[in-house]
């Protein structure tokens, strides 16, 4: 036998052996990821939930190709033995795309698309209570979840655990008066993305001097154009300006029996000035900026 013929036989044997080794021992099929390993698990938290999928490419060997779990906007193509997934995932969600050959070989890759939301957290004073609302959670949390609310007011703290999406607001009562109460919340849900610290502050301002255990001396005020002039017979410590809903807008230190505060930054509407004297006694004053 010639040298050339011998080499041809050896080359054929080697090639045949390599072909056998490349096959899956489970039944003559194989699915091999060709794209970067990171493509086998994709997703993230987005403001607008349209996620362009980084192409996922597999080398497949076998018959009976089946693909399940495709999300909206994603498709696949098969060219020779190369299987490629492309597209844009539309809408929040998570899941697994599964590839099967002959019912024996199986591989999958996962996706997670969450939506970043502003919960639009807000609080309003209603009588002697504060109502907290979070309308921004309604849509992305529609699958349900758990909402954790904590509040602090002076030396007092509290916690409330609620369930979404049925609850869209909650009213808190028995809160301290004339004290800024700060609410913070976070939600736990399969589709929820991490949020920055979310908080809001409201204050239930006393409605009159008769609510004070230690009655402060009379405090007088005059609203002169864009100036609020406050006077009392005792030394004043500070004046805090609140919106009609109880939101603290500013604190003005005072060390005199009179104070003059600029109201140029206030828009037209009703406001409350909470005056504190040197003995920490509080006097509420209501005024209207025009």
N, C-alpha and C positions, 0 to 999 in steps of 0.2 A: 504494500500500500504506500502511496506517495506521501511525502511530508505534508503537502497541502491538504490531502484528503484527511490525514490524521488530525490536523489542526481544526479542520471543519467539524469533525465529529466531536472533538473536545469542546469547541465553542458552543455547539448545539446542546450538548449535555449541560454545560454551565448555564446557558440561558434558560433551559427548561427548569433547572434547579432553582434559579432566582425567581422564576414565575411562581413556583409552588410556595416558596417561603413568603412571598408577598401576599398570598391569600390568607384569609381568616380561617383558623382551624375549626370554627364553629359550623362551617358548612360551605366554605368556598366563597365567602363574601367579606368585604371590608369597607369601612368608611373612615377616611383619614382627613383631618382638618389641614388644609393647606394655607389658609390665611393666618394672620397673627393669632396666638392663643387668646388675646384679649377680646377678639371678635365673638368668641363663644359665649360671652355674657356682656350684654350691652344695655345702656339706658342711662337715666339720670333724672334730675329734677329741673323742670323747665317752666318758664312763665307761660309760653304758648306751647301746648303739648303737640308739637310736630317734630318727631325725631328722625333725622336722616340716618338710616342704618348704614354702618360701615359694612361694605360687602363681606359676606361670609362664604368661603369657598371650601368645598370638600372634593377629594378624590374618591370615587365610589367604584367598587368592583362587585358585581352581582346583578341579580334580576329582581323584578317586582318592586320597584321604587315606590314608596308611599311617604307623603309629607303631611303632617297634621299640626294644628295649632298656629297656623299663620294668622297674624294680626292684620287688621285693616291697613291697606297701603303697602304690604310686603308681598313680593312674588318671588318665584325661583325659575331658573332656566337650567336645562341639561344639555351640555355640548360634549359629545363623546363620553368620556368618563368624568367630566368636571361638572359639579353641581354648585350653582352660585345663587345666593339670596341677596336681593337688593330691594330698595324702596324706602318709603318714609312712613313710620308708624304714626297714625293719627289717633289722638286721644289718650288719656291716662290709662294705665293698666299694667299687668305683669303676667307672664306666662312662659311656656316652654314650646319651642318648635321641635318636633320629633321627626327624625329621618329613619325609615325602616327599609331593609332589603330582605326579600325572601322570608320575612317574618322571623329572621334569626339575628341579623346584624342591626343594631340600633344605636343612634347617637342623637344628642339634642343640644340646643343652645337656648339660653334664657334671655329674656328682656324685661326691663322694669322702666316704666315711664311714670314719673310722679309730677304733680303740678305744684309749682311754687305759688303761694297765694298770700295776699294781705288779708288777714281776718277782719280788717276794718273794725278793730276793737274800739268800743266807745262806751262811756257810762253817762247816765243822766240822773239827776236827782229828782225823785218823785215823792213829795211829802217827806216822811222820815225814813225813806228808803232810797237805795241806789239801784237802778236797773242797768245791767251789763248786757251788751249785745255784740254779736260777732257775725254779721251777715256774709262776710267774705268766705266763710267756711261752708256755706250751704251747698254749693255745686260740687267742689272736689271731694267733700266728705259724704256725698250722697250714699255711699255704700255702708255708712255707719262708722262709729268710732267712739272713743272715750275722751272727754274733755276734762282737764284738770285745771281748776281755778284756785289761786291763792290770793289772799288780800292781807294787807297790813295797814293799820291805822294807829299811830302812836305806839302804845305798848301792846296793842291787841293784834292778833293774827287769826286767820281762819282759812279753811279749805273746803271746796265743794267739788264733787265728782259728778259729772253729768254725761249723758249719752246722746250722740248725734245720729241722724240729722234732725230728729223730732224737735229737740229743744233748740231755739234760736236766740233766746235771751233768758236772763234770770234776775230776779229782784232780791237784793240783800236788805235785811232789816236789822234792827238792834245794833246799828253801827255807832261809833263815837261821833258826837257832834263837834262842829268847829275844828275838825281834824282831817287833814287830807288822807283819804283812803286810796291806796294804790292797788290795783288789780293786775295780776299777771296770769297768763294761761298758756297751755300747750296741749296738743291733741296727739293721741296715739291711734294710728289706723294703718292698714296695709298700704294705702296709696299716699299717705301723708309724708311730705318732705320736711326736713329740719327747718325750723323757723328761727329767725333772730328773736332776741328777747322782746316780747310783746306785752306792753303794759299801758295802763291809762289811770288817771287819777281824778277823783271827784270829792267834793266836800259837802256835807250836810250842814248848812249854816243855820245857827240858832234863829228862830223866828221872832224873838223878842227878849227884852231884858228880864222878864219874869222867869225865863228858863235858866238864868244864872243863879247858882247857889250863893255866890258872893256878888251882889249887885254893884256894878261899876258906876261911878259918878256920871252924870249926863254928858254926852258927847254931841257936839253940834257940827254941822257942815254946811258949806255953801258951794254950789257948783257955779263957777264964774267962767263962762266960755270953755276953754280947754284946761281949766284948773279946778281941782277938788280941794277946797280948804277945810281942814278939820281942826277943831279946838276942843279943849276940855279943861277942867279945873285941876286935874292931876297930870303928872308927867306921862307922856305916851311912849310906848316902846316900839310899836310898828303898826303899819296899816297894810292889810292884805286885800287885794282886789279880786273878786270872783265874778264869773259870768252868772246869769240867772240860773243856769243848770248846775252851778256849784263847781265849775272848773277854776282852779287857781290860775290867775293871769299874771300876778306879780306881787312881790313883797317889798315894802318900802320902810326901811328902818327909820325910827324917829327918836329923838332925845330932847324933847321939848313938849310944851303944852299945846303947841300948834304944829300943823303939818300942811304942806302944800304939795299936791301930787298932780303931775301932768296927765291929762286924759287924751292927749292927741292920738295915741295909738289905738284907742278904742273906737270901734264902729258904733253906729247908732243902735241903741238897745238898752235893756235894763241890766243893772249891775248891783253888786253888793260889796260894800267896804266893811271889813271886819277889823275894828280898832282894838288894839290890846294896850293896856296901860302897864305901868311899872310893876303892878301886883299880879300881872297875867290875867286880869279880868277883861272880858270880851264884850264889845258893844257892836252890834250889826247896824249898818246904815244902808239904806237902799236909795239908789239914784238912777236917773235915766240920762244917757248920753244922746244928744240929738244931732 
